[in-house]
């Protein structure tokens, strides 16, 4: 393969969809892909407080089949087929405290949001990629899928572990047909929801979010980098993975965790 291709991170002429793209990691990814030249579509359940003119916004709850169908229909009608799909929607919605605090609804909500939203979106948009024999799917998972904390994120961690397994299986199925599938698993990332969780854990001690995160991460070996990731740092790696420069990468799960996983395993 020509050297020019292997160093090419341009996304000119590509159409990218980033779910949950109005804030946090999703917004950072959408912005990065747009800077690289892609036309970007983002989804969200509710309208953002600020106007996001650089991306096409579709309002839909893709944790439901109806929401996924709406996104798929609008993408098809207005744009055709996507070249890049970043399944970023997800979140910790269940209470902490261990198994006895989690109801059936808690488990089902986590699975719908963190697993089935990706499964449904892939099922809707992957066939067109296969028809073109070209495309990239990125699943945004979490280090929690490998390092669960029972008192904080049991159901969330289980749903992300399921996403990891699904992503691996899908990659093995479609990589020979021209579609690359990859998983990115951030550790603690300085997004508004993460800061809120850390503040709730902290109580009234006055410690900074990074200090609370360090104390928490010390339980599974610590974070050598000594801090949380910034959303832009996750986005920069995703931008590389979806580019021509990463043309031989598929099926892997990449940890963006400041080195914590290498300590824990």
C-alpha positions in Angstrom: 0.0 0.0 0.0 1.3 3.5 -0.9 3.0 5.4 1.9 0.6 8.4 1.2 -2.4 6.2 2.2 -0.8 5.0 5.4 -0.2 8.6 6.5 -3.6 9.9 5.4 -5.9 11.0 8.2 -8.1 13.1 6.0 -11.8 12.3 5.9 -12.7 14.5 3.0 -15.8 13.2 1.2 -16.8 11.0 4.1 -20.2 11.0 5.9 -20.0 10.3 9.6 -22.7 9.7 12.2 -21.9 10.1 15.9 -24.6 9.1 18.3 -24.8 11.2 21.5 -22.8 13.9 19.7 -24.0 17.1 21.4 -21.7 16.9 24.5 -18.8 15.1 26.2 -16.8 12.5 24.2 -19.4 12.4 21.5 -19.2 16.1 20.8 -15.4 16.0 20.8 -15.5 13.1 18.3 -17.9 14.9 16.0 -15.8 18.1 16.1 -12.6 16.1 15.3 -14.2 14.3 12.4 -15.5 17.6 11.0 -12.1 19.2 11.2 -10.7 16.2 9.3 -13.1 17.0 6.5 -16.1 14.7 7.1 -19.7 15.7 6.9 -21.0 15.0 10.4 -24.4 14.0 11.7 -25.1 13.8 15.4 -27.9 12.4 17.5 -29.3 13.4 20.9 -32.5 12.8 22.9 -33.0 16.5 23.6 -31.9 19.8 22.0 -28.6 21.1 23.3 -28.5 24.4 25.1 -26.2 25.9 22.4 -26.7 25.9 18.7 -24.4 23.4 16.9 -24.4 24.6 13.3 -21.3 22.6 12.2 -23.2 19.2 12.5 -26.5 18.0 11.3 -28.6 17.2 14.4 -31.2 14.5 14.6 -33.3 14.4 17.8 -34.1 10.8 18.7 -33.8 8.4 21.6 -31.8 5.6 20.1 -32.2 3.4 23.2 -35.6 2.7 21.6 -36.3 0.9 18.3 -38.5 3.9 17.3 -35.7 6.3 17.8 -33.2 4.2 15.8 -35.7 3.9 12.9 -36.1 7.7 12.9 -32.3 8.3 12.6 -31.9 5.6 9.9 -34.8 7.1 7.9 -33.5 10.6 8.1 -30.0 9.6 7.2 -31.2 7.6 4.2 -33.5 10.3 3.0 -31.2 13.3 3.4 -27.7 11.8 2.9 -27.8 8.3 1.6 -25.4 6.0 3.4 -22.7 6.7 6.1 -19.1 5.8 5.8 -18.3 6.1 9.5 -20.6 5.2 12.4 -19.5 6.0 15.9 -21.8 4.3 18.4 -21.1 6.7 21.4 -24.5 6.8 23.1 -24.3 5.3 26.6 -24.2 6.2 30.3 -24.5 5.1 33.8 -28.1 5.4 34.9 -28.5 2.6 37.5 -27.9 3.3 41.2 -24.8 2.1 43.0 -24.7 -0.1 46.0 -24.4 -3.6 44.6 -26.7 -6.3 43.3 -29.5 -5.8 45.9 -30.1 -2.2 44.8 -30.7 -3.1 41.2 -34.2 -3.8 39.9 -35.1 -5.5 36.6 -35.8 -2.0 35.2 -32.3 -0.9 36.1 -30.7 -3.8 34.3 -32.9 -3.4 31.3 -32.3 0.3 31.0 -28.5 -0.2 31.1 -28.7 -2.9 28.4 -30.9 -0.8 26.2 -28.7 2.3 26.5 -25.2 0.7 26.4 -25.7 -2.4 24.2 -29.0 -2.4 22.2 -28.6 1.2 21.0 -25.4 0.1 19.2 -26.9 -3.2 18.0 -29.9 -1.5 16.5 -27.9 1.3 14.9 -25.5 -1.1 13.3 -28.3 -3.3 12.1 -29.9 -0.2 10.4 -26.8 1.3 8.8 -24.3 -1.6 8.3 -26.1 -3.2 5.3 -25.3 -0.1 3.1 -21.7 -0.3 4.2 -21.5 -4.0 3.2 -23.1 -3.1 -0.2 -20.3 -0.6 -0.8 -17.7 -3.0 0.8 -16.4 0.0 2.8 -17.0 1.5 6.2 -15.9 1.9 9.8 -17.9 1.3 12.9 -16.5 2.4 16.3 -18.1 1.3 19.5 -17.4 3.5 22.5 -17.2 1.2 25.5 -15.6 1.7 28.9 -12.7 0.4 31.0 -15.6 -0.6 33.4 -16.3 -3.4 30.9 -13.1 -5.0 32.2 -12.7 -3.5 35.6 -16.2 -3.3 37.2 -16.7 -1.6 40.6 -19.6 -3.4 42.2 -20.7 -0.6 44.5 -20.8 2.0 41.7 -21.4 0.6 38.3 -22.3 -3.1 38.3 -25.1 -3.0 35.7 -23.3 -0.4 33.6 -20.1 -2.5 33.6 -22.0 -5.7 32.6 -23.6 -3.9 29.7 -20.3 -2.6 28.5 -18.7 -6.0 28.7 -21.6 -7.3 26.6 -20.9 -4.5 24.1 -17.2 -5.5 23.9 -18.2 -9.1 23.1 -20.7 -8.1 20.5 -18.2 -5.7 18.9 -15.6 -8.5 18.6 -18.1 -10.9 17.1 -19.3 -8.3 14.6 -15.8 -7.4 13.5 -15.0 -11.1 12.9 -18.2 -11.3 10.8 -17.8 -8.3 8.5 -14.1 -7.3 8.4 -13.5 -9.6 5.4 -16.4 -7.8 3.6 -14.7 -4.4 3.8 -16.1 -3.0 7.0 -13.8 -2.4 10.0 -15.2 -2.6 13.5 -13.3 -1.4 16.5 -13.9 -0.7 20.2 -12.6 2.2 22.2 -12.7 1.9 26.0 -12.0 5.2 27.8 -11.2 5.2 31.5 -12.2 8.2 33.6 -12.8 11.1 31.2 -13.4 14.7 32.4 -17.0 15.1 31.0 -19.8 16.8 32.9 -21.5 13.5 33.9 -18.2 12.0 35.2 -17.5 15.1 37.2 -21.0 14.9 38.7 -20.5 11.3 39.7 -17.2 12.0 41.3 -18.7 14.9 43.2 -21.4 12.6 44.5 -18.8 10.0 45.6 -16.7 12.7 47.3 -19.5 14.2 49.4 -18.2 17.3 51.2 -14.5 16.7 51.5 -13.6 19.4 49.1 -11.3 17.2 47.0 -10.9 17.9 43.3 -12.5 15.6 40.8 -9.0 14.3 39.8 -8.2 13.6 43.4 -11.4 11.7 43.9 -10.7 9.8 40.7 -7.2 8.9 41.8 -8.5 7.6 45.2 -11.1 5.5 43.3 -8.7 4.2 40.7 -6.1 3.2 43.4 -8.4 0.4 44.3 -7.5 -1.4 41.0 -3.8 -0.4 40.7 -4.0 3.3 40.0 -3.6 5.4 36.9 0.1 6.0 36.0 -0.8 9.2 34.2 -2.3 10.5 37.4 -5.3 12.2 35.9 -8.5 11.6 33.9 -8.5 11.9 30.1 -9.8 14.9 28.3 -12.6 14.3 25.7 -10.4 15.7 23.0 -7.8 13.0 23.7 -10.3 10.2 23.1 -11.6 12.0 20.0 -8.1 12.3 18.6 -7.6 8.5 18.7 -11.0 7.9 17.2 -10.2 10.3 14.4 -7.1 8.2 13.6 -9.0 4.9 13.8 -11.6 5.9 11.2 -9.0 7.3 8.8 -7.2 5.6 5.9 -4.1 5.6 8.0 -5.7 2.8 10.2 -6.8 0.7 7.3 -5.4 -2.6 8.7 -6.9 -2.2 12.2 -10.1 -4.1 13.1 -11.6 -6.2 15.8 -9.4 -4.7 18.6 -10.5 -3.0 21.9 -8.3 0.0 22.7 -8.0 1.2 26.3 -7.6 5.0 26.7 -7.1 4.9 30.4 -3.7 6.5 31.3 -2.2 3.1 31.8 -4.5 1.7 34.4 -5.5 -1.5 32.6 -1.8 -2.5 32.1 -1.5 -2.2 35.9 -4.6 -4.1 36.7 -3.9 -7.1 34.4 
